[in-house]
Amino acid sequence: MSMNSPLVAEQATVNVIMLKVLAALLPAIAVYVFFFGPAILVSILLASVAALLTEAAVLHLRRYPLRVYLLDGSALVTAWLLALSIPPLAPWWLVVVGTVFAILVAKHLYGGLGNNLFNPAMVGFAALMISFPSHMTHWPAPDMLAQSHWSFTQQMDFMFGGEFPAGDRLDAITMATPLDTLKTQLHLDREISEIQSGKIFSILSGKGTEIIALFYLLGGLFLWQQRIISWHIPASFLAAMFGTAGLFYLFDPGHYASPMFHLFAGGTMLGAFFIATDYVTSPTTPMGKLIFGAGIGVSAYVIRVLGGYPDGVAFAVLFLNSAVPLIDAYTQPRVFGHAGKWFKGGKE
């Protein structure tokens, strides 16, 4: 017999929420394996182990109960999001360093879950991108486009020992991402239509990557249907990205890619549904969420097109994370019984 009022909904626990987030990522991971091979599973496993060990060590030092915090799933979500954001053929130590940095610095130095200002996975990604840019650009080519096909054992030999198969080079199985290719070729004064006729591009963005993005979208819709996330941040993120890209595209379609390309390229869908919607580092008010998502969408596009990085989602998220306290302060609903929102010295 339930003792709760029929009008009071039962709140989901942290571990249930995190498990649903992980479940929503599984279809996209399966598609990732289909197009790019099983190396991503090793990266996810490495990140998961590193995250749990780091979490356990810090919790022990802080004298927190290990079982409660290790089983809440937050460390695993950080690990999976970081692993999915970096090249799966990156050296094993790169995955470990990024994950340890995310858990130790971005999460626990701020006080642990619920206290961190910045998204831990994106802090780890940004640290790796700035510190090891060359390692962060070796993305695997889709199986149908790779010049050579390394076996799983050969991929592991490279990840853990840096060993190449006899007579092979790294560029035989890697290639630039669609966003990186687009930025590089535009700097050579080539037209968009000419660039996108290349073999790496397909109808929406890149071969393989657009399907993964589609499954991130489906996973995000599952989270929305389960009421794990609200529609505000993903909708405003995608609308702002689409609108900004559309304005540039209308201005000069020869030098700016279409809005649909930007929606399905890079980390747009992963960022919109799984990263920007992080409870701790996003606003709490509906209007604040709309402003936050729109700011990320515009900032990510500007970094992609005008900045030095091919994809700006991570840096855009971190930039808007820093503005969350201000956004929350300015979008709080009016206090009941008062005509205004702001009080100074105890007076309205």
C-alpha positions as CSV (number, residue, x, y, z in Angstrom):
1,M,0.0,0.0,0.0
2,S,1.4,3.4,-1.0
3,M,1.6,6.0,1.7
4,N,2.2,8.8,-0.8
5,S,-0.4,11.3,-2.0
6,P,-1.7,10.4,-5.4
7,L,-0.7,13.8,-6.7
8,V,3.0,13.4,-5.7
9,A,5.1,11.6,-8.3
10,E,7.9,9.3,-7.1
11,Q,11.3,10.8,-7.9
12,A,13.8,8.8,-9.8
13,T,17.0,8.1,-7.9
14,V,20.5,9.1,-9.2
15,N,21.5,5.6,-10.2
16,V,18.2,5.0,-12.1
17,I,18.7,8.2,-14.0
18,M,22.3,7.3,-14.8
19,L,21.5,3.8,-15.9
20,K,18.9,5.1,-18.3
21,V,21.4,7.5,-19.7
22,L,23.9,4.6,-20.3
23,A,21.1,2.5,-21.8
24,A,20.2,5.3,-24.2
25,L,23.8,5.4,-25.4
26,L,24.0,1.6,-26.2
27,P,22.3,1.7,-29.7
28,A,24.7,4.4,-30.9
29,I,27.6,2.5,-29.5
30,A,26.5,-0.6,-31.4
31,V,26.3,1.4,-34.7
32,Y,29.7,2.8,-33.8
33,V,31.2,-0.7,-33.6
34,F,29.5,-1.6,-36.9
35,F,31.0,1.2,-38.9
36,F,34.3,1.7,-37.1
37,G,35.2,-1.5,-35.4
38,P,35.3,-2.7,-31.8
39,A,38.2,-0.5,-30.6
40,I,35.6,1.9,-29.1
41,L,34.5,-0.8,-26.7
42,V,38.1,-1.0,-25.3
43,S,38.2,2.8,-24.9
44,I,34.9,2.7,-23.0
45,L,36.2,-0.1,-20.8
46,L,39.4,1.7,-20.1
47,A,37.6,4.9,-19.2
48,S,35.1,3.0,-17.0
49,V,37.8,1.3,-15.0
50,A,39.8,4.5,-14.7
51,A,36.8,6.4,-13.6
52,L,35.7,3.9,-10.9
53,L,39.2,3.5,-9.5
54,T,39.7,7.3,-9.3
55,E,36.3,7.7,-7.8
56,A,37.0,5.0,-5.2
57,A,40.4,6.5,-4.3
58,V,39.0,10.0,-3.8
59,L,36.0,8.7,-1.8
60,H,38.3,6.8,0.4
61,L,40.4,9.9,1.1
62,R,37.3,11.9,1.8
63,R,35.9,9.1,4.0
64,Y,32.7,8.8,2.0
65,P,30.9,5.4,1.8
66,L,32.2,3.7,-1.4
67,R,29.2,1.6,-2.2
68,V,26.7,4.4,-2.3
69,Y,28.7,6.7,-4.5
70,L,30.3,4.1,-6.8
71,L,26.9,2.6,-7.6
72,D,25.2,5.9,-8.4
73,G,26.5,5.6,-12.0
74,S,27.7,9.2,-12.4
75,A,31.4,8.2,-12.8
76,L,30.4,5.7,-15.6
77,V,28.4,8.3,-17.5
78,T,31.4,10.7,-17.4
79,A,33.6,7.9,-18.6
80,W,31.4,6.8,-21.5
81,L,30.8,10.4,-22.7
82,L,34.5,11.1,-22.7
83,A,35.4,7.8,-24.4
84,L,32.8,8.6,-27.1
85,S,34.2,12.0,-27.6
86,I,37.8,11.0,-28.4
87,P,39.3,8.9,-31.1
88,P,38.9,5.2,-30.3
89,L,42.4,4.4,-31.6
90,A,44.0,6.8,-29.2
91,P,46.7,5.4,-27.0
92,W,45.4,3.7,-23.8
93,W,47.1,6.2,-21.6
94,L,45.3,9.1,-23.3
95,V,41.9,7.7,-22.3
96,V,43.1,7.1,-18.7
97,V,44.7,10.5,-18.3
98,G,41.5,12.3,-19.6
99,T,39.2,10.2,-17.4
100,V,41.3,10.7,-14.2
101,F,41.5,14.4,-14.9
102,A,37.7,14.6,-15.4
103,I,36.9,12.7,-12.2
104,L,39.6,14.1,-10.0
105,V,39.8,17.8,-11.1
106,A,36.5,18.6,-12.7
107,K,34.3,16.7,-10.3
108,H,35.9,16.1,-6.9
109,L,38.0,19.3,-6.5
110,Y,34.7,21.1,-6.7
111,G,33.2,18.9,-4.0
112,G,31.9,15.9,-5.9
113,L,28.6,15.2,-7.6
114,G,26.2,18.1,-7.4
115,N,28.9,20.7,-6.8
116,N,31.0,20.9,-10.0
117,L,30.6,24.0,-12.1
118,F,31.8,22.4,-15.4
119,N,30.8,19.2,-17.2
120,P,33.6,16.7,-16.1
121,A,33.6,14.8,-19.4
122,M,34.1,18.0,-21.4
123,V,36.8,19.2,-19.1
124,G,38.7,16.0,-19.7
125,F,38.1,16.3,-23.4
126,A,39.3,20.0,-23.5
127,A,42.4,19.1,-21.4
128,L,43.3,16.3,-23.9
129,M,42.6,18.5,-26.9
130,I,44.9,21.3,-25.7
131,S,47.6,19.0,-24.3
132,F,47.8,16.3,-27.0
133,P,46.3,17.7,-30.2
134,S,48.0,15.3,-32.6
135,H,46.6,12.2,-30.7
136,M,43.2,13.7,-30.8
137,T,43.0,13.9,-34.6
138,H,43.6,10.2,-35.5
139,W,40.0,9.2,-36.1
140,P,39.4,5.8,-37.7
141,A,38.0,5.7,-41.2
142,P,34.7,3.9,-41.8
143,D,35.4,0.2,-42.7
144,M,34.1,0.8,-46.2
145,L,36.7,3.6,-46.8
146,A,39.8,2.4,-45.0
147,Q,42.8,1.6,-47.2
148,S,43.7,-1.2,-44.9
149,H,41.8,-3.3,-42.4
150,W,43.5,-4.0,-39.1
151,S,42.3,-7.0,-37.1
152,F,41.2,-6.4,-33.5
153,T,44.5,-7.7,-32.2
154,Q,46.4,-5.3,-34.5
155,Q,44.3,-2.4,-33.2
156,M,45.1,-3.4,-29.6
157,D,48.8,-3.7,-30.4
158,F,48.7,-0.1,-31.6
159,M,46.6,1.2,-28.7
160,F,48.7,-0.4,-26.0
161,G,52.2,-0.6,-27.7
162,G,52.2,1.8,-30.6
163,E,53.0,-1.1,-33.0
164,F,52.0,-0.9,-36.6
165,P,51.4,-4.0,-38.7
166,A,54.3,-4.7,-41.1
167,G,54.2,-2.3,-44.1
168,D,51.3,-0.3,-42.8
169,R,50.9,3.2,-41.6
170,L,48.4,4.9,-39.3
171,D,46.8,6.9,-42.1
172,A,45.9,3.6,-43.8
173,I,43.0,3.2,-41.3
174,T,42.4,6.8,-40.2
175,M,41.2,9.9,-42.0
176,A,40.1,13.4,-41.1
177,T,36.6,13.8,-39.9
178,P,34.0,15.5,-42.1
179,L,34.3,18.7,-40.1
180,D,38.1,18.7,-40.2
181,T,38.1,18.0,-43.9
182,L,35.6,20.8,-44.6
183,K,37.6,23.4,-42.6
184,T,40.9,22.4,-44.2
185,Q,39.6,22.4,-47.7
186,L,37.8,25.7,-47.3
187,H,41.1,27.3,-46.3
188,L,42.4,26.1,-49.7
189,D,39.6,28.1,-51.4
190,R,37.6,25.2,-52.5
191,E,33.8,25.3,-52.9
192,I,31.4,23.4,-50.6
193,S,29.9,21.4,-53.4
194,E,33.4,20.3,-54.6
195,I,34.5,19.4,-51.1
196,Q,31.3,17.4,-50.3
197,S,31.7,15.3,-53.4
198,G,34.6,13.5,-51.7
199,K,34.2,9.9,-50.6
200,I,34.0,10.7,-46.9
201,F,30.8,12.7,-47.2
202,S,27.3,11.4,-47.7
203,I,23.7,12.8,-47.8
204,L,23.8,14.6,-44.4
205,S,27.4,14.7,-43.2
206,G,29.9,11.9,-43.2
207,K,29.5,8.2,-44.0
208,G,28.9,6.3,-40.8
209,T,29.0,9.4,-38.5
210,E,25.6,10.6,-39.6
211,I,24.0,7.3,-38.6
212,I,25.7,7.4,-35.2
213,A,24.3,10.9,-34.8
214,L,20.9,9.7,-35.7
215,F,21.0,7.0,-33.0
216,Y,22.2,9.7,-30.5
217,L,19.1,11.6,-31.5
218,L,16.9,8.5,-30.9
219,G,18.6,7.8,-27.5
220,G,17.9,11.5,-26.6
221,L,14.3,11.1,-27.5
222,F,14.1,8.0,-25.3
223,L,15.5,10.1,-22.3
224,W,12.9,12.8,-23.0
225,Q,10.1,10.2,-23.2
226,Q,11.3,8.8,-19.8
227,R,11.4,12.4,-18.4
228,I,15.1,12.1,-17.6
229,I,15.6,15.3,-19.6
230,S,13.3,18.1,-20.7
231,W,13.0,19.4,-24.3
232,H,14.3,22.9,-23.6
233,I,18.1,22.5,-23.9
234,P,18.2,20.0,-26.8
235,A,15.5,21.9,-28.8
236,S,17.1,25.4,-28.3
237,F,20.6,23.9,-28.9
238,L,19.6,22.3,-32.2
239,A,17.4,25.3,-33.3
240,A,20.2,27.8,-32.6
241,M,22.7,25.6,-34.5
242,F,20.3,25.2,-37.4
243,G,19.4,28.9,-37.5
244,T,22.9,30.2,-37.3
245,A,24.2,27.8,-39.9
246,G,21.2,28.6,-42.1
247,L,22.0,32.4,-42.0
248,F,25.6,31.7,-43.1
249,Y,24.5,29.3,-45.7
250,L,22.0,31.7,-47.2
251,F,24.6,34.4,-47.2
252,D,27.2,32.3,-49.1
253,P,26.3,28.6,-49.8
254,G,29.6,28.2,-51.6
255,H,31.6,28.6,-48.5
256,Y,29.3,27.5,-45.6
257,A,27.8,24.1,-45.2
258,S,24.1,23.5,-44.9
259,P,22.3,23.5,-41.6
260,M,21.6,19.8,-41.8
261,F,25.3,19.0,-42.2
262,H,26.0,20.8,-39.0
263,L,23.2,19.1,-37.1
264,F,24.5,15.6,-38.0
265,A,28.3,16.3,-38.0
266,G,30.7,16.1,-35.0
267,G,29.3,16.1,-31.5
268,T,26.1,18.0,-32.1
269,M,23.6,15.3,-31.2
270,L,25.7,13.8,-28.4
271,G,26.2,17.3,-27.0
272,A,22.5,18.3,-27.3
273,F,21.0,15.3,-25.6
274,F,23.7,13.8,-23.4
275,I,26.2,16.5,-22.4
276,A,24.5,19.9,-22.3
277,T,21.6,18.4,-20.4
278,D,23.7,17.4,-17.4
279,Y,21.6,18.3,-14.3
280,V,24.5,19.8,-12.3
281,T,26.0,22.1,-14.9
282,S,22.9,23.3,-16.6
283,P,20.3,25.9,-15.5
284,T,17.3,25.0,-13.4
285,T,14.6,27.3,-14.9
286,P,12.9,26.6,-18.2
287,M,13.8,30.0,-19.6
288,G,17.4,29.5,-18.4
289,K,17.6,26.2,-20.2
290,L,16.4,27.8,-23.4
291,I,19.1,30.5,-23.2
292,F,21.7,28.0,-22.2
293,G,21.0,25.6,-25.1
294,A,20.8,28.4,-27.6
295,G,24.1,29.9,-26.4
296,I,25.8,26.5,-26.9
297,G,24.4,26.1,-30.4
298,V,25.6,29.5,-31.5
299,S,28.9,29.2,-29.8
300,A,29.6,25.7,-31.2
301,Y,28.9,26.9,-34.7
302,V,31.1,30.0,-34.4
303,I,34.0,27.9,-33.1
304,R,33.5,25.4,-35.9
305,V,33.5,28.0,-38.7
306,L,35.6,30.8,-37.3
307,G,37.7,29.2,-34.6
308,G,40.8,27.0,-34.7
309,Y,39.0,23.7,-33.8
310,P,36.9,21.7,-36.3
311,D,34.3,21.0,-33.6
312,G,33.4,23.4,-30.9
313,V,30.7,21.6,-28.9
314,A,32.9,20.8,-25.9
315,F,34.3,24.3,-25.6
316,A,30.9,25.9,-26.1
317,V,29.5,23.7,-23.3
318,L,32.2,24.8,-20.9
319,F,31.8,28.4,-21.9
320,L,28.1,28.3,-21.1
321,N,28.7,26.2,-17.9
322,S,30.5,29.3,-16.5
323,A,27.4,31.4,-17.2
324,V,24.9,29.1,-15.5
325,P,24.9,30.9,-12.1
326,L,24.2,34.2,-13.9
327,I,21.5,32.7,-16.2
328,D,19.8,31.1,-13.2
329,A,19.9,34.4,-11.3
330,Y,18.3,36.4,-14.1
331,T,15.6,33.8,-15.0
332,Q,14.2,32.9,-11.5
333,P,10.4,33.3,-11.4
334,R,9.0,36.2,-9.5
335,V,8.7,35.7,-5.8
336,F,5.1,35.2,-4.8
337,G,3.7,38.4,-3.3
338,H,6.3,40.7,-4.8
339,A,6.1,42.8,-7.9
340,G,9.8,42.6,-8.7
341,K,12.6,40.0,-8.8
342,W,15.5,41.9,-7.3
343,F,16.1,43.0,-3.8
344,K,18.9,45.2,-2.4
345,G,19.4,45.8,1.3
346,G,16.2,44.0,2.1
347,K,14.1,46.3,-0.1
348,E,12.4,45.5,-3.3
